Amino acid sequence: MLARGNRITRGAEYKAVVRGGSRCAGPHTVTYVVTSSASSPSDRPARFGFIVSKQVGSAVTRNTVRRRLKAVCAEALPNVAAGADVVIRALPSAASADFAALRSEVVRCLTRRAAA
């Protein structure tokens, strides 16, 4: 589980990361990363946000996908640069993907874009 300090909570922050971040796409997710922020990067830990739309499936399916993505990000947190903002958008194919596939895809994008 991600701590409160490791979560993006405001809509404006999501919008800033999606619009201004570097993008890494895979078959199940699209990852947006902003490594520089208004404050210095060492002031705060890396933060994560998740976008799982109704196109992914029912509420049960969406919450399962979101929980899997949160678990992957909690594992990868030590390897993500301090101050980075990461938003992961789940695509409809994420509903049928297993945990290992989601993990490998997200870790690949995080090491490419937000490595510490």
N, C-alpha and C positions, 0 to 999 in steps of 0.2 A: 504494500500500500504506500502511496506517495504521501508524504507529509504536507501540511497546508502550505508551507513555504516553497514547496516544489510544484505547485499547481498554478496555472494561469486561470484567473477567475473572472476577469472583466471582458466584455465583448469587444471593447476598443483594443485591448491587448491581443486578442485573437486576430482581429482585423489587421493590426499592424504587422504581426508575424506573417500572416498569409500573403499580404500585399507586398511586404518588403523583404521577405526571407528568401534564402536560396531553397530550391525545390529539388527533391529526390523522389522519383516515382517508381513504384513497383506494381506487381499485378494485383495486390490487395490493399495497398495504402499509398498515400502521398504524404511525404514528410516535408514540412517547412521549418527552416532553422534560421534564427537571427542570432549571431554571436556577439554583436556589439549592441550595447544599450546606452540609454541616457546616463545612467550611473556607471561607475567603473565596474568591470566584470567581477572583481573580487569582492564587491559589496554584498552580493547575494548568491545563493545557489542556483543551479540550473532549474528552469521551470518547464512544465509540460502541460499541454492542453490537448483535448481529444474532440474530434468532430465525427459523430456517427449519426448519419441522417436516417430518415424513415425508409429510404431506398435499400438500406442494408437488410431490413426485415422487421419483424415484430419487436415489441419492447423487450421481450426476453432475449431475443437474438442480439439486439443492439447492446443490451447491458452485458451479455456474455463477451461480445467483441470488445467492449470498452474495458471490462475487467482484465481480459487477456493483454490488451495493449498497456494498461497500467502496470501489470506484473512485469512485462518485458522492460518497460522504462525504469521501473524500480531496480531491476537487475543491472541495467546499463548506466544507472545514475553516476557511479564512481568514474566512469570513462567519459562523461560529458563535461565540457568546459564550464567553469563557473561563470554565471551571468548569461548563459545561453538560454534562449526561449525556443521551445520546440512545439509545434502543433502537428498532430498526426490526424489526417483525414482518412477514415476507413471507406473503402470502395465496396460496392455490393458483393463482390466476390469474397470479401473478408468473412462473410457469414459462413461460408463452407470451408474456409481454410482451417487447418489444424494449428495448434499452438506453435509447433516447431517452425512451420512456414512463416507465420507472423513474426516470430522471434528473429529468424535469420534475415528477413526483409528489413525490419526496423533497425536491427543492429548494424546491418550493412549501410543503411542510410545515415545512422548516427555516427558511425566511424568515419564516413566520408565527409560529413558536413560539420559535426560538432565535437570532434575528438579533443580531449583535454591536452 
